[in-house]
Amino acid sequence: MEKLHILGTGNAMVTKCYNTCFALQSGDEYVLTDVGGGNGILIQLEKANIGFQQIRHLIVTHEHCDHLLGVVWVIRKIGTMMKAGQYTGEFHIWCHEGLKSTIETLAQLTLQQKVVKLIGEQILIHPVKDGQTKTLLGDEYTFFDIHSTKAAQYGFYLQSGNQKITCLGDEPYNPVCEKYVQNSDWLLCEAFCLYEQREKFKPYEKHHSTVKEACELAQQLKIPNLVLWHTEDKNYQNRKELYTNEGKQYYTGNLLVPYDLEVIEI
């Protein structure tokens, strides 16, 4: 894995940016993680100059609409390309076991049967278990249950060369996941808002954290690189400066607060 393409950085209800999702690049192929809440994923991928024929895998972390509903559009686009002979080989979707039937049902309800029929043939949905490791584009991905209190959700880490990159999903870190998160070189972490604005945005009611808590976590775990996203968008234009200034009070490593469509070299 060489690059992290930021497709979206916002929470579920943002309007000034897209819902949090990203693509991991290996060579000229990609693994997507989540795809946002609608067909805005088509726009984001076009702006990022990522062609659908280059996307070989999709990881779906959980069932919430801002992570799941874009899957229908990705299946539609890739399925249509497959039928036209424009996408060769298989497209793989990875999710926890409970999500497989949900994705299949959404496809049945919303897509043409010619595309739906590809599911199980050329579009393959793979349920994964806690602690299971799979090879995607030459890198080892290990999936783990983040023990969400809202809906089942899986994060993952991948080992790429000498770099360990960990995605915590969109909820605060649970210490029971320490064995998966420890010794990470990169931590991809939600931070709903500034700590000083917690009364305004009420992140704890939504089971989210603030910049302060995310940075304290990375400092405690001695993680050298921290990426913050899944934020509110009222401060979007000044978010990088505001979040970095607050975060640096609690974290001494490399703190990144990207905007949509930024690319991070790993």
VENJOMO-V902894 format. One record per residue. N is the residue number from 0. SS is DSSP state (a for helix, b for strand, c for the rest). Layout:
n->N ss->SS
n->N ss->SS
This chain:
n->0 ss->c
n->1 ss->c
n->2 ss->b
n->3 ss->b
n->4 ss->b
n->5 ss->b
n->6 ss->b
n->7 ss->b
n->8 ss->c
n->9 ss->b
n->10 ss->c
n->11 ss->c
n->12 ss->c
n->13 ss->c
n->14 ss->c
n->15 ss->c
n->16 ss->c
n->17 ss->c
n->18 ss->b
n->19 ss->c
n->20 ss->b
n->21 ss->b
n->22 ss->b
n->23 ss->b
n->24 ss->b
n->25 ss->b
n->26 ss->c
n->27 ss->c
n->28 ss->b
n->29 ss->b
n->30 ss->b
n->31 ss->b
n->32 ss->b
n->33 ss->c
n->34 ss->c
n->35 ss->c
n->36 ss->c
n->37 ss->c
n->38 ss->c
n->39 ss->a
n->40 ss->a
n->41 ss->a
n->42 ss->a
n->43 ss->a
n->44 ss->a
n->45 ss->a
n->46 ss->a
n->47 ss->c
n->48 ss->c
n->49 ss->c
n->50 ss->c
n->51 ss->a
n->52 ss->a
n->53 ss->a
n->54 ss->b
n->55 ss->b
n->56 ss->b
n->57 ss->b
n->58 ss->b
n->59 ss->c
n->60 ss->c
n->61 ss->b
n->62 ss->c
n->63 ss->c
n->64 ss->a
n->65 ss->a
n->66 ss->a
n->67 ss->a
n->68 ss->c
n->69 ss->a
n->70 ss->a
n->71 ss->a
n->72 ss->a
n->73 ss->a
n->74 ss->a
n->75 ss->a
n->76 ss->a
n->77 ss->a
n->78 ss->a
n->79 ss->a
n->80 ss->a
n->81 ss->a
n->82 ss->a
n->83 ss->c
n->84 ss->c
n->85 ss->c
n->86 ss->c
n->87 ss->c
n->88 ss->c
n->89 ss->c
n->90 ss->b
n->91 ss->b
n->92 ss->b
n->93 ss->b
n->94 ss->b
n->95 ss->b
n->96 ss->a
n->97 ss->a
n->98 ss->a
n->99 ss->a
n->100 ss->a
n->101 ss->a
n->102 ss->a
n->103 ss->a
n->104 ss->a
n->105 ss->a
n->106 ss->a
n->107 ss->a
n->108 ss->a
n->109 ss->a
n->110 ss->c
n->111 ss->c
n->112 ss->a
n->113 ss->a
n->114 ss->a
n->115 ss->a
n->116 ss->c
n->117 ss->c
n->118 ss->b
n->119 ss->c
n->120 ss->c
n->121 ss->c
n->122 ss->b
n->123 ss->b
n->124 ss->b
n->125 ss->b
n->126 ss->b
n->127 ss->b
n->128 ss->c
n->129 ss->c
n->130 ss->c
n->131 ss->c
n->132 ss->b
n->133 ss->b
n->134 ss->b
n->135 ss->b
n->136 ss->c
n->137 ss->c
n->138 ss->b
n->139 ss->b
n->140 ss->b
n->141 ss->b
n->142 ss->b
n->143 ss->b
n->144 ss->b
n->145 ss->c
n->146 ss->c
n->147 ss->c
n->148 ss->c
n->149 ss->c
n->150 ss->c
n->151 ss->c
n->152 ss->b
n->153 ss->b
n->154 ss->b
n->155 ss->b
n->156 ss->b
n->157 ss->b
n->158 ss->b
n->159 ss->b
n->160 ss->c
n->161 ss->c
n->162 ss->b
n->163 ss->b
n->164 ss->b
n->165 ss->b
n->166 ss->b
n->167 ss->c
n->168 ss->c
n->169 ss->c
n->170 ss->c
n->171 ss->c
n->172 ss->c
n->173 ss->c
n->174 ss->a
n->175 ss->a
n->176 ss->a
n->177 ss->a
n->178 ss->a
n->179 ss->a
n->180 ss->a
n->181 ss->c
n->182 ss->c
n->183 ss->c
n->184 ss->c
n->185 ss->b
n->186 ss->b
n->187 ss->b
n->188 ss->b
n->189 ss->b
n->190 ss->c
n->191 ss->c
n->192 ss->b
n->193 ss->c
n->194 ss->a
n->195 ss->a
n->196 ss->a
n->197 ss->a
n->198 ss->a
n->199 ss->a
n->200 ss->a
n->201 ss->c
n->202 ss->c
n->203 ss->a
n->204 ss->a
n->205 ss->a
n->206 ss->c
n->207 ss->c
n->208 ss->c
n->209 ss->b
n->210 ss->a
n->211 ss->a
n->212 ss->a
n->213 ss->a
n->214 ss->a
n->215 ss->a
n->216 ss->a
n->217 ss->a
n->218 ss->a
n->219 ss->a
n->220 ss->c
n->221 ss->c
n->222 ss->c
n->223 ss->c
n->224 ss->b
n->225 ss->b
n->226 ss->b
n->227 ss->b
n->228 ss->b
n->229 ss->c
n->230 ss->b
n->231 ss->c
n->232 ss->c
n->233 ss->c
n->234 ss->c
n->235 ss->a
n->236 ss->a
n->237 ss->a
n->238 ss->a
n->239 ss->a
n->240 ss->a
n->241 ss->a
n->242 ss->a
n->243 ss->a
n->244 ss->a
n->245 ss->a
n->246 ss->a
n->247 ss->c
n->248 ss->c
n->249 ss->c
n->250 ss->c
n->251 ss->c
n->252 ss->c
n->253 ss->b
n->254 ss->b
n->255 ss->b
n->256 ss->c
n->257 ss->c
n->258 ss->c
n->259 ss->c
n->260 ss->c
n->261 ss->c
n->262 ss->b
n->263 ss->b
n->264 ss->b
n->265 ss->c
